Amino acid sequence: MKKTIKIEGMTCEHCSMKIKENLSEICGVSEVKVNLNLQTAEVQLAHDVETKKFEDKINSLGYKYQGII
């Protein structure tokens, strides 16, 4: 299963690495690919994960979760 998350506020490679590292820590996430230009994170899941977990993690890092696209 795959979800693509729209994220506002990423401005550099450090931002994308921070998002990748932190989303990878969520239980059920097997892979994360961040696209800085599109302001998205593509998340590969081993099993379904509540959307709220992604929203809370992203917002806690200082970025703005904009939803699943």
Secondary structure in CASP SS format (residue, H / E / C, confidence):
PFRMAT SS
TARGET T0000
AUTHOR 0000-0000-0000
METHOD secondary structure of the structure
MODEL  1
M C 1.00
K E 1.00
K E 1.00
T E 1.00
I E 1.00
K E 1.00
I E 1.00
E E 1.00
G C 1.00
M C 1.00
T C 1.00
C C 1.00
E H 1.00
H H 1.00
C H 1.00
S H 1.00
M H 1.00
K H 1.00
I H 1.00
K H 1.00
E H 1.00
N H 1.00
L H 1.00
S H 1.00
E C 1.00
I C 1.00
C C 1.00
G C 1.00
V E 1.00
S E 1.00
E E 1.00
V E 1.00
K E 1.00
V E 1.00
N E 1.00
L C 1.00
N C 1.00
L C 1.00
Q C 1.00
T E 1.00
A E 1.00
E E 1.00
V E 1.00
Q E 1.00
L E 1.00
A C 1.00
H C 1.00
D C 1.00
V C 1.00
E C 1.00
T H 1.00
K H 1.00
K H 1.00
F H 1.00
E H 1.00
D H 1.00
K H 1.00
I H 1.00
N H 1.00
S H 1.00
L C 1.00
G C 1.00
Y C 1.00
K E 1.00
Y E 1.00
Q E 1.00
G E 1.00
I E 1.00
I C 1.00
END
